[in-house]
């Protein structure tokens, strides 16, 4: 079956201007390969794994998921807990449930670092998270015996960018 991937983008717009950059990069990357998508918002990065788990349990509409958010270090250890637990939760979902998840949660020291990583004309971490997700969608489809030019094109693009 050669159908475009349908992706759920889960964003935590705690820092709205940074989230906008991440989402814009993600949407450009999805459009570039002809993928369709939906977007849902949650309060913060900590809630992203729970949202993906809820959606994955309730529907099979999505071929993959993209997690977008930003955590900026503050004066307490809260940063460490949020970063570690959101990453652990997403990895656990991916490994245990076989979900294709692109990780686009920035974990930075300050706003300048976040903007440098989020902006499409700079590091484009939103687009990078989409390309990682689509590479996993492609792998999953290949293992299931499906062909998919859209996901395959994204997987090749991701491999070229990370080489």
C-alpha positions as CSV (number, residue, x, y, z in Angstrom):
1,X,0.0,0.0,0.0
2,X,1.5,3.3,-1.0
3,X,-0.4,5.8,1.1
4,X,1.0,8.9,2.7
5,X,1.8,8.6,6.4
6,X,-0.6,10.1,8.8
7,X,1.2,11.6,11.8
8,X,0.1,13.1,15.1
9,X,2.2,16.0,16.3
10,X,1.9,16.5,20.0
11,X,3.2,19.9,21.1
12,X,3.7,21.5,24.5
13,X,3.5,25.2,23.8
14,X,4.7,26.3,27.2
15,X,7.1,28.7,25.4
16,X,4.7,29.6,22.6
17,X,7.3,31.4,20.3
18,X,9.6,28.4,20.5
19,X,6.8,25.9,20.0
20,X,5.7,27.9,16.9
21,X,9.2,27.4,15.3
22,X,9.2,23.7,16.1
23,X,5.7,23.2,14.8
24,X,6.4,25.2,11.6
25,X,9.5,23.1,10.9
26,X,7.6,19.9,11.6
27,X,4.7,20.9,9.3
28,X,7.2,21.9,6.5
29,X,8.9,18.5,6.7
30,X,5.5,16.7,6.7
31,X,4.3,18.7,3.7
32,X,7.6,18.0,1.8
33,X,6.9,14.3,1.7
34,X,3.2,14.5,1.3
35,X,2.4,13.2,4.8
36,X,-0.9,14.2,6.5
37,X,-1.0,15.2,10.1
38,X,-3.0,16.4,13.0
39,X,-1.8,18.6,16.0
40,X,-2.8,18.4,19.6
41,X,-1.4,20.5,22.5
42,X,-0.7,19.5,26.0
43,X,0.4,21.8,28.9
44,X,4.1,20.8,29.0
45,X,6.7,18.3,28.0
46,X,5.9,16.0,30.9
47,X,2.4,15.4,29.5
48,X,3.5,14.4,26.0
49,X,4.2,10.7,26.6
50,X,0.8,10.3,28.3
51,X,-1.0,12.0,25.4
52,X,0.7,9.8,22.9
53,X,-0.1,6.7,25.0
54,X,-3.8,7.7,25.3
55,X,-4.1,8.3,21.5
56,X,-2.3,5.1,20.6
57,X,-4.5,3.1,22.9
58,X,-7.7,4.7,21.5
59,X,-7.1,4.7,17.8
60,X,-4.9,3.2,15.0
61,X,-5.4,6.3,12.8
62,X,-1.8,7.4,13.2
63,X,1.3,5.9,11.6
64,X,3.6,7.8,13.9
65,X,3.9,10.5,16.5
66,X,6.1,13.6,16.8
67,X,6.8,15.1,20.3
68,X,7.6,18.8,20.3
69,X,8.4,21.0,23.3
70,X,11.0,22.9,25.1
71,X,12.4,22.7,28.7
72,X,14.7,25.5,29.8
73,X,16.9,25.0,32.8
74,X,15.8,27.0,35.9
75,X,17.0,27.4,39.4
76,X,15.8,24.0,40.7
77,X,16.1,20.4,39.8
78,X,12.6,20.4,38.2
79,X,14.4,20.7,34.8
80,X,16.3,17.4,35.4
81,X,13.1,15.5,36.3
82,X,11.0,16.8,33.4
83,X,13.8,16.1,30.8
84,X,14.6,12.6,32.1
85,X,11.0,11.5,32.6
86,X,9.6,12.8,29.3
87,X,12.5,11.2,27.4
88,X,12.1,7.9,29.3
89,X,8.3,7.9,28.8
90,X,8.7,8.4,25.0
91,X,11.4,5.8,24.7
92,X,9.4,3.3,26.8
93,X,6.3,3.8,24.5
94,X,8.4,3.4,21.4
95,X,10.2,0.2,22.6
96,X,7.3,-1.5,24.4
97,X,4.5,-0.6,22.0
98,X,6.5,-0.4,18.7
99,X,5.4,3.2,18.1
100,X,7.2,5.4,15.6
101,X,8.1,8.5,17.7
102,X,10.2,11.5,16.6
103,X,11.7,13.3,19.6
104,X,11.7,17.0,19.2
105,X,11.7,18.1,22.9
106,X,14.5,20.7,23.3
107,X,16.4,20.6,26.6
108,X,18.5,23.7,26.8
109,X,20.1,26.1,29.2
110,X,18.5,29.3,27.9
111,X,16.1,30.8,25.4
112,X,18.9,31.7,22.9
113,X,19.9,28.0,22.7
114,X,16.2,27.0,22.2
115,X,15.7,29.5,19.4
116,X,18.9,28.4,17.6
117,X,17.6,24.8,17.7
118,X,14.0,25.5,16.9
119,X,14.2,27.8,14.0
120,X,13.8,26.1,10.6
121,X,16.6,28.3,9.1
122,X,19.0,27.1,11.8
123,X,18.9,23.6,13.4
124,X,15.2,22.8,12.6
125,X,14.6,20.3,15.3
126,X,10.9,20.1,14.5
127,X,11.7,19.0,11.0
128,X,14.4,16.7,12.2
129,X,11.9,15.0,14.6
130,X,9.5,14.5,11.7
131,X,12.2,12.9,9.6
132,X,13.2,10.6,12.4
133,X,9.5,9.6,12.9
134,X,9.1,9.0,9.2
135,X,12.2,6.8,9.0
136,X,10.7,4.6,11.7
137,X,7.3,4.6,9.9
138,X,9.2,3.4,6.8
139,X,10.9,0.7,8.7
140,X,7.7,-0.5,10.3
141,X,6.0,-0.6,6.8
142,X,8.9,-2.5,5.3
143,X,8.8,-5.1,8.0
144,X,5.0,-5.4,7.3
145,X,5.7,-5.9,3.6
146,X,4.3,-2.5,2.6
147,X,5.9,-0.2,0.1
148,X,5.7,3.6,0.8
149,X,7.5,6.1,-1.4
150,X,6.6,9.0,1.0
151,X,8.1,7.5,4.1
152,X,11.0,6.1,2.2
153,X,11.9,9.5,0.7
154,X,11.8,11.0,4.3
155,X,14.0,8.1,5.6
156,X,16.6,8.7,2.9
157,X,16.6,12.5,3.6
158,X,17.0,11.9,7.3
159,X,19.9,9.4,6.7
160,X,21.6,12.0,4.4
161,X,21.3,14.8,7.0
162,X,22.6,12.7,9.9
163,X,25.5,11.1,8.0
